[in-house]
């Protein structure tokens, strides 16, 4: 009987200790401290990382208790990315629920090679404060809206958004070697063509070199992406980049049609990422004047037009 009494006492002590630990871990760090902190959750950040960050910032008492609490409440799949106003006076449960109720800001991802109009579409779907006049300002910054993932206030103005994207471009551009003495406008325009034409980063310096070769020789660039840009939105395909037909090489009357107008188009046709910008600044020196992608996406280069035509026949690719 004594043995069972000891076991019962130990069980009681364990349960009591667990209860006290659980209760203490759920309490506010400081119920008298009502100051607010901005707590940021990165896109894709896991619960364990979030829990450790809350502890490090003095917002929860016990990370293990918080982790288990979130699991117990079934909130682990409901926590949102963004930033939140939290206080040390909040209990662990209050903080857990707060992280599921929407944030002050939202994470917005802008992929490489999108035109300003597509970026406007993305912002329209993400930012409650968006209005249609944003498109004008974004178009004015075509090529300089750097592709990245941004934390943007839900009540942001277009001035804030444009400054954020353009500021990131300026920072990235400043990190590229050998830009001194080169026209930034020319670099960005070439990079936008490269971004739309290349499939892999490895191709980008070579394509940039081909564009430079054609510019040096004074021959038309013949870049299909520039015609796509000139065509604009295709409602039937719901795309800003619809395929180009052979007839459109001459029927699309636009300064952006690089089949009809020699030299670079009037400005960028998309917003390039860092690899495309680096390629435009430091193009690879080759003898190539032509390239195409076969049906498997493999790029095929050629020095002469005859070689290029042979590649089109060999790999079953139509077009110029």
Secondary structure, 3 states (H helix, E strand, C coil): CHHHHHHHHHHHHHHHHHHHHHHHHHCCCCCCCCCEEEEEECCCCCHHHHHHHHHHCCCCCCHHHHHHHHHHHCCCCCCCCEEEEEECCCCHHHHHHHCCCCCCEEEEECCCCCCHHHHHHHHHHHCCCCCCCHHHHHHHCCCCCCCCEEEEECCCCHHHHHHHHHHHHHHHHHCCCCCCCCCHHHHHHHHHHHHHHCCCHHHHHHHHHHHHHHHHHCCCCCCHHHHHHHHCCECCCCECCCCCCCCHHHHCCCCCCCCCCCCCCCCCCCCCCHHHHHHHHCCCCCCCCEEEECCCCCEEEECCHHHHHHHHHHHCCCCC
